[in-house]
């Protein structure tokens, strides 16, 4: 089983290296259209990263609010009061 994963990851790594090498050769030849396409693609990737970071921040705030409410209700129960 471990051998199968080794080959799978090895092939994926090899494919990535090959694609990267081809990309480096094409970029070094000065193909301006390819450079613009890569810049555009990278820009979209950065947009996705920013949206994901915003979503993660919102989710973190919501979880912190839930945890604070849970601590408050726990305190009420400790003091013999009923949570609302």
MDTraj code that builds the backbone (N, CA, C; nanometers):
import mdtraj as md
import numpy as np

residues = "UNK UNK UNK UNK UNK UNK UNK UNK UNK UNK UNK UNK UNK UNK UNK UNK UNK UNK UNK UNK UNK UNK UNK UNK UNK UNK UNK UNK UNK UNK UNK UNK UNK UNK UNK UNK UNK UNK UNK UNK UNK UNK UNK UNK UNK UNK UNK UNK UNK UNK UNK UNK UNK UNK UNK UNK UNK UNK UNK UNK UNK UNK UNK UNK UNK UNK UNK UNK UNK UNK UNK UNK UNK UNK UNK UNK UNK UNK UNK UNK UNK UNK UNK UNK".split()
xyz = np.array([
    [0.0819, -0.1185, 0.0000],
    [0.0000, 0.0000, 0.0000],
    [0.0870, 0.1259, 0.0000],
    [0.1909, 0.1274, 0.0811],
    [0.2807, 0.2426, 0.0866],
    [0.3547, 0.2588, -0.0452],
    [0.3851, 0.1481, -0.1111],
    [0.4556, 0.1545, -0.2390],
    [0.3687, 0.2216, -0.3442],
    [0.2389, 0.1926, -0.3445],
    [0.1471, 0.2554, -0.4399],
    [0.1422, 0.4057, -0.4209],
    [0.1395, 0.4513, -0.2950],
    [0.1387, 0.5948, -0.2678],
    [0.2693, 0.6590, -0.3112],
    [0.3804, 0.5867, -0.2914],
    [0.5106, 0.6382, -0.3319],
    [0.5117, 0.6666, -0.4812],
    [0.4637, 0.5724, -0.5605],
    [0.4634, 0.5903, -0.7051],
    [0.3658, 0.6997, -0.7462],
    [0.2506, 0.7049, -0.6799],
    [0.1509, 0.8065, -0.7132],
    [0.2075, 0.9461, -0.6885],
    [0.2665, 0.9670, -0.5710],
    [0.3226, 1.0978, -0.5392],
    [0.4469, 1.1262, -0.6224],
    [0.5245, 1.0237, -0.6504],
    [0.6424, 1.0412, -0.7341],
    [0.6062, 1.0857, -0.8746],
    [0.5013, 1.0245, -0.9307],
    [0.4567, 1.0637, -1.0646],
    [0.3999, 1.2057, -1.0637],
    [0.3258, 1.2409, -0.9597],
    [0.2706, 1.3760, -0.9498],
    [0.3836, 1.4789, -0.9393],
    [0.4851, 1.4473, -0.8608],
    [0.5998, 1.5374, -0.8480],
    [0.6719, 1.5509, -0.9815],
    [0.6941, 1.4388, -1.0490],
    [0.7608, 1.4417, -1.1786],
    [0.6834, 1.5233, -1.2809],
    [0.5499, 1.5084, -1.2820],
    [0.4670, 1.5859, -1.3749],
    [0.4767, 1.7347, -1.3426],
    [0.4755, 1.7689, -1.2144],
    [0.4871, 1.9093, -1.1755],
    [0.6199, 1.9696, -1.2167],
    [0.7270, 1.8928, -1.2000],
    [0.8592, 1.9405, -1.2408],
    [0.8639, 1.9596, -1.3918],
    [0.8072, 1.8657, -1.4650],
    [0.8076, 1.8761, -1.6114],
    [0.7275, 1.9977, -1.6579],
    [0.6104, 2.0188, -1.6002],
    [0.5273, 2.1338, -1.6383],
    [0.5996, 2.2631, -1.6029],
    [0.6618, 2.2666, -1.4864],
    [0.7369, 2.3848, -1.4464],
    [0.8535, 2.4129, -1.5393],
    [0.9223, 2.3083, -1.5821],
    [1.0356, 2.3258, -1.6736],
    [0.9886, 2.3796, -1.8080],
    [0.8785, 2.3259, -1.8590],
    [0.8247, 2.3740, -1.9867],
    [0.7831, 2.5203, -1.9728],
    [0.7186, 2.5528, -1.8612],
    [0.6776, 2.6912, -1.8384],
    [0.7964, 2.7851, -1.8303],
    [0.9036, 2.7413, -1.7638],
    [1.0229, 2.8243, -1.7523],
    [1.0861, 2.8487, -1.8889],
    [1.0900, 2.7464, -1.9717],
    [1.1468, 2.7622, -2.1063],
    [1.0628, 2.8588, -2.1877],
    [0.9301, 2.8456, -2.1826],
    [0.8435, 2.9347, -2.2599],
    [0.8558, 3.0792, -2.2110],
    [0.8643, 3.0980, -2.0804],
    [0.8783, 3.2340, -2.0273],
    [1.0127, 3.2943, -2.0634],
    [1.1172, 3.2140, -2.0651],
    [1.2506, 3.2668, -2.0957],
    [1.2636, 3.3071, -2.2424],
    [1.1795, 3.2562, -2.3274],
    [1.1842, 3.2924, -2.4694],
    [1.1167, 3.4266, -2.4951],
    [1.0573, 3.4854, -2.3908],
    [1.0008, 3.6192, -2.4055],
    [0.8622, 3.6216, -2.4654],
    [0.7864, 3.5156, -2.4534],
    [0.6502, 3.5138, -2.5051],
    [0.5636, 3.6008, -2.4138],
    [0.5385, 3.7237, -2.4557],
    [0.4690, 3.8220, -2.3720],
    [0.3271, 3.7767, -2.3405],
    [0.2578, 3.7153, -2.4354],
    [0.1207, 3.6708, -2.4107],
    [0.1162, 3.5694, -2.2981],
    [0.2135, 3.4812, -2.2923],
    [0.2177, 3.3817, -2.1863],
    [0.2426, 3.4495, -2.0516],
    [0.3277, 3.5508, -2.0511],
    [0.3542, 3.6231, -1.9271],
    [0.2267, 3.6902, -1.8764],
    [0.1516, 3.7524, -1.9668],
    [0.0269, 3.8177, -1.9277],
    [-0.0739, 3.7156, -1.8769],
    [-0.0801, 3.6014, -1.9424],
    [-0.1732, 3.4969, -1.9001],
    [-0.1363, 3.4449, -1.7615],
    [-0.0069, 3.4254, -1.7387],
    [0.0379, 3.3788, -1.6069],
    [0.0091, 3.4827, -1.4997],
    [0.0310, 3.6099, -1.5317],
    [0.0032, 3.7167, -1.4352],
    [-0.1457, 3.7222, -1.4036],
    [-0.2280, 3.7078, -1.5049],
    [-0.3729, 3.7067, -1.4841],
    [-0.4168, 3.5889, -1.3995],
    [-0.3594, 3.4740, -1.4277],
    [-0.3919, 3.3536, -1.3507],
    [-0.3495, 3.3695, -1.2054],
    [-0.2315, 3.4232, -1.1840],
    [-0.1827, 3.4454, -1.0479],
    [-0.2701, 3.5471, -0.9755],
    [-0.3141, 3.6508, -1.0476],
    [-0.4025, 3.7514, -0.9897],
    [-0.5333, 3.6881, -0.9426],
    [-0.5899, 3.5995, -1.0248],
    [-0.7138, 3.5297, -0.9856],
    [-0.6892, 3.4421, -0.8630],
    [-0.5752, 3.3782, -0.8590],
    [-0.5416, 3.2943, -0.7439],
    [-0.5315, 3.3765, -0.6162],
    [-0.4742, 3.4961, -0.6272],
    [-0.4646, 3.5843, -0.5111],
    [-0.6034, 3.6314, -0.4662],
    [-0.6930, 3.6557, -0.5637],
    [-0.8311, 3.6916, -0.5291],
    [-0.8980, 3.5801, -0.4494],
    [-0.8785, 3.4577, -0.4941],
    [-0.9373, 3.3423, -0.4252],
    [-0.8793, 3.3302, -0.2848],
    [-0.7480, 3.3526, -0.2730],
    [-0.6838, 3.3466, -0.1411],
    [-0.7417, 3.4513, -0.0472],
    [-0.7623, 3.5725, -0.0978],
    [-0.8185, 3.6795, -0.0147],
    [-0.9608, 3.6467, 0.0296],
    [-1.0411, 3.5918, -0.0618],
    [-1.1781, 3.5537, -0.0250],
    [-1.1777, 3.4435, 0.0799],
    [-1.0885, 3.3480, 0.0637],
    [-1.0797, 3.2386, 0.1610],
    [-1.0367, 3.2913, 0.2973],
    [-0.9443, 3.3863, 0.2986],
    [-0.9002, 3.4444, 0.4254],
    [-1.0147, 3.5204, 0.4918],
    [-1.0937, 3.5920, 0.4139],
    [-1.2095, 3.6631, 0.4682],
    [-1.3118, 3.5674, 0.5258],
    [-1.3362, 3.4584, 0.4537],
    [-1.4301, 3.3564, 0.5022],
    [-1.3790, 3.2945, 0.6310],
    [-1.2504, 3.2657, 0.6367],
    [-1.1928, 3.2054, 0.7570],
    [-1.2031, 3.3014, 0.8750],
    [-1.1821, 3.4298, 0.8515],
    [-1.1936, 3.5285, 0.9586],
    [-1.3354, 3.5372, 1.0121],
    [-1.4330, 3.5362, 0.9221],
    [-1.5734, 3.5403, 0.9631],
    [-1.6096, 3.4154, 1.0418],
    [-1.5659, 3.3006, 0.9931],
    [-1.5948, 3.1752, 1.0626],
    [-1.5318, 3.1755, 1.2017],
    [-1.4104, 3.2279, 1.2127],
    [-1.3432, 3.2342, 1.3430],
    [-1.4210, 3.3229, 1.4394],
    [-1.4663, 3.4385, 1.3929],
    [-1.5450, 3.5281, 1.4775],
    [-1.6737, 3.4609, 1.5248],
    [-1.7407, 3.3918, 1.4337],
    [-1.8652, 3.3232, 1.4705],
    [-1.8395, 3.2150, 1.5754],
    [-1.7318, 3.1398, 1.5577],
    [-1.7003, 3.0354, 1.6558],
    [-1.6622, 3.0954, 1.7907],
    [-1.5927, 3.2079, 1.7901],
    [-1.5595, 3.2746, 1.9158],
    [-1.6851, 3.3232, 1.9867],
    [-1.7819, 3.3746, 1.9100],
    [-1.9095, 3.4181, 1.9690],
    [-1.9836, 3.3006, 2.0315],
    [-1.9872, 3.1897, 1.9613],
    [-2.0551, 3.0704, 2.0127],
    [-1.9874, 3.0224, 2.1405],
    [-1.8547, 3.0221, 2.1412],
    [-1.7812, 2.9780, 2.2600],
    [-1.8074, 3.0710, 2.3779],
    [-1.8148, 3.2026, 2.3528],
    [-1.8422, 3.2982, 2.4602],
    [-1.9822, 3.2753, 2.5170],
    [-2.0800, 3.2512, 2.4307],
    [-2.2159, 3.2237, 2.4774],
    [-2.2203, 3.0947, 2.5589],
    [-2.1464, 2.9946, 2.5157],
    [-2.1439, 2.8678, 2.5887],
    [-2.0814, 2.8863, 2.7268],
    [-1.9732, 2.9648, 2.7351],
    [-1.9117, 2.9914, 2.8662],
    [-2.0068, 3.0669, 2.9584],
    [-2.0818, 3.1634, 2.9017],
    [-2.1777, 3.2400, 2.9798],
    [-2.2872, 3.1487, 3.0351],
    [-2.3418, 3.0622, 2.9502],
    [-2.4449, 2.9687, 2.9951],
    [-2.3904, 2.8729, 3.1004],
    [-2.2668, 2.8318, 3.0859],
    [-2.2050, 2.7433, 3.1851],
    [-2.1944, 2.8147, 3.3201],
    [-2.1544, 2.9418, 3.3165],
    [-2.1446, 3.0200, 3.4402],
    [-2.2813, 3.0306, 3.5066],
    [-2.3858, 3.0554, 3.4270],
    [-2.5205, 3.0642, 3.4836],
    [-2.5599, 2.9340, 3.5513],
    [-2.5298, 2.8219, 3.4881],
    [-2.5637, 2.6926, 3.5468],
    [-2.4868, 2.6691, 3.6769],
    [-2.3600, 2.7107, 3.6793],
    [-2.2792, 2.6950, 3.8014],
    [-2.3394, 2.7742, 3.9171],
    [-2.3961, 2.8900, 3.8857],
    [-2.4545, 2.9754, 3.9876],
    [-2.5986, 2.9392, 4.0201],
    [-2.6481, 2.8310, 3.9598],
    [-2.7836, 2.7846, 3.9876],
    [-2.8908, 2.8592, 3.9119],
    [-2.8545, 2.9372, 3.8127],
    [-2.9528, 3.0100, 3.7325],
    [-2.9800, 2.9317, 3.6049],
    [-3.0947, 2.9585, 3.5435],
    [-3.1300, 2.8926, 3.4179],
    [-3.0922, 2.9845, 3.3020],
    [-3.0243, 2.9281, 3.2023],
    [-2.9919, 3.0091, 3.0829],
    [-3.1191, 3.0458, 3.0086],
    [-3.1188, 3.1604, 2.9432],
    [-3.2358, 3.2057, 2.8695],
    [-3.2631, 3.1231, 2.7474],
])
top = md.Topology()
chain = top.add_chain()
for i, resn in enumerate(residues, 1):
    res = top.add_residue(resn, chain, resSeq=i)
    for name in ("N", "CA", "C"):
        top.add_atom(name, md.element.get_by_symbol(name[0]), res)
traj = md.Trajectory(xyz[None], top)
